[in-house]
Amino acid sequence: MTFTAAPALSGSVTVPGDKSISHRSLMLSALAVGESRVEGLLEGEDVLATAAAMRAMGADIERDADGIWHIHGVGVGGLLQPEQALDMGNSGTSTRLLMGLLASHDLTATFIGDASLSKRPMARVTEPLARMGASFTTSPGDRLPLTMRGACPAVPLDYRLPVASAQVKSAILLAGLNTPGITRVVEPIPTRDHSERMLRGFGADLNVEVEADGTRIITLVGEAELKPQQIVVPGDPSSAAFPMVAALLVPGSRVTIANVGLNATRAGLIDLLREMGGSIEVINPREVGGEPVGDLVVTASALNGVEPDPARAPSMIDEYPVAFIAAALAQGRSVFRGLEELRVKESDRIATMAAGLRAIGVSVEELEDGIIIEGSGGALLAGGGSIATKLDHRIAMSFAVAGLVSRDGVTIDDMAPVATSFPTFIALLTALGAIPHPRSG
């Protein structure tokens, strides 16, 4: 599909439900006793993989005609042996969190995934879970396909995160649910805290202490009893990033993005774009289900280069690819560091973004832990290139945004992976006034 220079974007749109919250809603509801109801669930392929896995282990999960999901849980410790391998598709979140969930259950499960997921290393999760008693047989390089055997009873763990990773933190906490005693996670650099918020909401005995240097100490009392909940999933800030950057970059644009989750551990991109000179106003701030939510009014703005603090990375790790597009249109140089985590996402996002930016005429320098981008000062990008997305949905959507501010358009080799997180992406851009063109041939 080819994306070409767009007229001013305008209108009010909503983005799909938050992926992180959607995954956790299904998992925790499946461990509660009784019926939970989830409204606004992201119905992308990644979340549907989680739903299928929980069904395979005994949870009753149905979607009604109004789009509300009803989950009848089996209770903590009540998951059943899956009869077949659990197919995670492209979802690293499903894989790592479910490994944690199963680590303290007396069952064996095999995880498989698509070509992209099968390249992603799992050692950062299997290592702490093995300390709790689970055992793993992995493919070379600690990759999928992977078979695990849970431990029941598991051994409570006191673990200091060596890397900032909400997935690793969450996997350990989920394992702790069915583990006698206290599981403790020390987090030197804060990451998204949806697991902590939602575990407390479901009734788990969880406490968070914050030390003077910002280190978070999370303790969870095991053998929990979770209570069913009614959950309204806010719009995903990682999905909102794409229309937000598009509206900032396309001259004359003014776009409202309604019902966006504004959790402080996920709001790093908004802060960064404002520092670059972007006009992003939050209206109607409110709290829904323990999560801050608001509507974003985004107006086209001249942006300046930026060199953000590497410590910001966890609060916007998934948004860096589209932030690189914003930097490509800014005045001056932008330097992004501390992004080693991007090399083990759906693709090596540093290398893939650098190659794609060069293909459309942007001057970039790839660093081991980041990238340096020379901005165009607001001038249209040359475009004309074809982007190899490496089956990465965020790469595809980022370069789609770049196409809207290019002279010769940007062609994306494969838009299909976008369905994993943002199945309405093309429809949303079209509603705002962009005109994507299917590639012929």
N, C-alpha and C positions, 0 to 999 in steps of 0.2 A: 504494500500500500504506500502511496506517495502523499506527503503532506506539503502543501504549498502556502505561500504568503497569504495571510488571512486579513480580511477587513477588521475593523474594531469589533472586539468581542463584547457581547452584552447579554444580560439576562440573569435569572436566579436559578441555580441548580443545586441538587443534592448529590452526594457521593455515596458509594456503598458503605455498609456498616463496617466498623473497625475490625480488621482481620484478627488482631491479637485478642480482642475481647470476644469475638465470635468463637475462636478456637476454645478459649477457656470456658465460655458459657456452656458449650456442649460437653466438655470433659467433666466439669464440676457438677453439672446437672445430672450426668450419668452416674455420679458417685453419691448423689443425694437420695434420700428415701422419700418417694412421692413424686408429684408432677411439677416440673418447672416449665415456665413459658418464656420464650425468647422472641422479642419483636425486633425487626430491623437486622436480622442476621445476614452477614455477607454470604451470598449464595454463589461464591466463586469456587473454582475447582479445589483449591487448597482446603477450604473449610468443609466442603462436601466430602473430602477424603477423611477428615476427622470424624464426621458424622457416620460414615460407613464403617470406620474402625470401631467406634463405640457400639454401633449396632451389632457388629461381629462378636463383641464381647458381652452381649446380653442386654444392653440398654434398649428401651423401646422409644424410637425417635420418629416423629411424624410431623409433616408440614401441612397446615390446613389451607383452605382456599383463600384466606385473608393474609397469607404469608407469615402467620405466627407458628413458631415451632414448639411442639409439645414433647418434652423429654421425661420419661418415667425411669428413674434411676434404680440402680441395684444395690446401693449402699457402698461405703468404703470397705474394701476387701472382698466385694461381691462380684468382681469381674470374672467372666468365664473364659475358658481356654478357646481362642479363636480356631476355627476349623481349617482356615486357609491363611496364606500369607497376607499381611496387611499392606495394601498398595497405597503408598503415600503420594503417588504422582510426583509433583514438583515441590511438595511442601516440607521444607526443613523444620518449620515450627511444629507441624503435626508429628514428625518423626521424633524430634528431640524431647518434646513434652510428653508424648506417649511412652517413650522409653522410661522416663521418670515415673510416670503413673504406674507402669507395669513392674517396675523394679522391686516393689514390695508386695507383689502378688505371686502366689504359687502357680505360675503358668509359664508356658514357653510360647514365644511369638517370633515370627520372621517378618522383617520389614523389607519391602522392595520399593523401588521408585523409578522415575523416568531417567533418561540419560543424564540430564543436568543434576538431579538430586544424587544420583549414584556417584558423582564425582566429588561430592562434598564430604569433608572429614567429620567423623563423629566422635573422635577420641576425647574431645573436651567434655562430652557428656558421659561416655562410657567409663572414663577413668573415675570420677567421683561415685558413680552408681555402682561400680565394682567394689569400691570400699564399703558400700552398704550391703554387699553380699550378692548382688546380681552378677551373672556371668554372661559373656558375649563371645560369639564367633562371628568375626567380621571378614569382609573381603579385603584384599591387600590395600594398605593405606588407611585402615579403619573406616572403610566405606561400606555402603550398601551393595548387594544384599547382606543383611545382618540378622543373626538369630540370637535372641536373648532368653535367659532363664531367670525369672524373678526369684527373690529370696523371701520367705515368710516363716519366721519373722525376720525382717531386715534389721540391720544395725544402724542406730541413729548416727548421724554424721555431723561433725563440726568442721566447716569448710570455708576457707577464704578464697574467693574467686580470683584466679590468676589473670583473667581477662574480663573486661566489662561485657557481660552477656546476660541479657534477660532470659534467654532460652536455657542456659545452664542453671541459673538461679531457680527458674521455675521448675525445671526437671527435678532438682534436689528437693524442693518444697513439696512437689506432688508425690515424690517417693516417700517423703516424711509423713504424709497423711495416714498411711497404713503401717507405720513403723512405731513400735513402742518407745517411749521416751521422748527426748527433745532433739529435734533437728535444728541446726544453727548454721546460717549462711552469713558470712561477713563480706560486704560489698564495698570496696574502697572507692569505686566510682559509681554513682547512682545510675541505674538503668530503668527502663519503663517499669512501673510498679503495678500493672494491672493484676498480676497474680496475687500480690499481697492484698490489694483492695477487695478482690473478688473472693479470695479464701475467707477473709473476715466476714464478707457479706453472706457467705454460705454457712457461717457459724463456726469456722475453725478457730482454735485458740492460737492466734498469731500476734506477735508483738514486734514492733520496729523501734529501735533506738538509734538516734543519730548522734554521733560523736562530734566534737568541736571541729575536726578537720573534714566533716562531711561524710565520713564512713558510716554506712548503715549496717546495723546488726539485726538480723531477722531471726526470730526464734519461733518454732512451730511445735506445739504439743501433739504427739502422734495419736493414732487410733481415734481419729476424729469422727464425729457424727455430723454430716452435712445436711442442712435443711433446704428443701426446694425453694426456688426464688422466681420472681417475675423480673425479667431483664429487658431493658430497652437499650439496644446497641447504638451508640452515637456514630456519626459519619467518621470514616477513617482519615486521620490527618495525613497519612502517607499517600492516600489517593487524592485528597484535596490539594496536595502539593502541585499536581500537574495543571489543573485549571488555574490555580493561584499564580504560578510562574507564568503561564501563558497570558493571563490578564495583565500582569506587570509588564510584559515584554511587547505585546502587540499594541502599537500606538492607538490612543483614543479609547481603549477598553475600560469597561467598568462592569464588574461581575460580582454577584453575591453568591456565596457558597454556604448553604444553610446547614445547621445542625452538625457542626464539626466538633469532634472531641478535642478538648484543649488541655488535656493532662500535661502538667509541667514537664514530665519526663519525656514527652513526645513533641514539645513545641519549639524545638531548637531551630527549625527552618523558618518559622515566623519571625523569631528574634533575628536570625541572620539576614533575612530579606529586608527587614526594617532597618538594620544597620547599614545595608547597602543603599538605602534611600527609598525602599518600596513603601507605598501607601497601602497598609493593611489595617482595617478598622474592625474591632470586635464589637458587635451589637447584640443585644438581648442575651447577655451572659446568664447562665443558669446551671443548675446541677441536676443530673439525671442518673439515678442509680449509683450515686457516689462518685460519678465522673463529671468534671467541669465540661460544659458544652457552650457553644456560641455560634453566631452567624458571622461570617467573614465578608467584608465589603472590600474588594481589591480594585485599585485604580491604577492604570498604566503609569509607570514612573521611570525616570532616568536613574539607572543604578550605577554605583561605584564599586570598584574592586575591593576585596576584603581579605584579611588574613585571620580567620577565626581561631580561637583557642582550641587546640586539639582535645582538651577535656570536654568540649561540647559534643564530640562525636556520638556518644551513646544516645543523646536526645534527638538525633536526626539521622541515624546511621542509614536508614533506608531512603532518605530524601537527598543524599549527596548527589546521585546522578543528575537529578533535575536541577539541583543547585549549581552544578557545573555548567548547565545550559544558561542559567541566569548570569553566571560569571562570564560566559562567552560573549554576552551582549553588554557587559558593564564597561565603564570608563576605567581603564587602567588594568593592573595585574591583580589576580587573586591567587593566593597560596593556601592550599588545603593540606594539612598534615595530620598524623595520628589516625590514619584510616586503614590500618592493616586488616581490619575486619572485613573490608570491602573485597579483599582478595579471595575470600572463602564464602561468598554469597552464591546466588544462582549461577553467576559467572564471576570471573575475576573482574569486578566492576571498575577498578582503576585502569587496567589494561584495555578493557573493552570500550570504556568511555573515551580514553585517550585516542584509540584507533579511530573511533567514530567521529570525534571532533576534528581530527586531522583530515578525515575524508570529506568534511564539509567546509574546510578552509580555515579552521581555528588553529592558532599557534599554541601548542601545549608542550609541556615537559613532564614526563612521567617520573615520579619519585617512588622510592621503595614503599613509603607509607603515605603517598598522596599524589598531588598533581599541582602544577602551576599553569594557569590559564591567562593568556593575554586577551583582554576584552576588546570588542569592536567599537566601544564608545557609543553604542546604540545603533550603529549601521547594520543593515541586514547582513546575515551570514551568507557566504557564497552558496552553500548548498550544493546540489548536483551529485552528491555522493550517495552510495548505497550502503546501508548500515547492516553489519552482521551482528545480530542481537545475542547470539549464543544461547538461545532459548530463555532469555531473561526478560521478564515482563517489564521491569522498571527501566531497562535499557530501551526497550521498544517505545514506551510512553515518553521517555525523556527526549528521544530524537524526534518523535512526533511533534512535540512542542517546538523543538528547534526548526522543524519544517515550516511552522507558521510565521517564522521571522527570517526566511531565507529567500534569496533571489531566484534560485533555480530549483527549489523544492528539495525534500529529503525523502528517499525511498527506504522503507523498512523491509528487511527480508522476510520477516515472519511476525505477524501481529497475533497469531493464535495464543501464545503464552499469556497475553494480557487477560485472558479469561480466568487465570488463576486467582487474580485479585480484584479486577475492575472490568467485569463483563460488559458494562454500559459505557465504556470509555469513548468509543467512536460516536455513539449516540449523543453523549454529553457535549463533545466538541462541536458536533453538527448543530445542536440546539443553540450553542453560543454564537454560531455564525461561521465556523470553519467548514471547509469543504474537502474532506479527504477523498483521494482518488484511488480506487482499487487498481493494482498493477496489472497490466495486460500481459498475456503470455504465460 
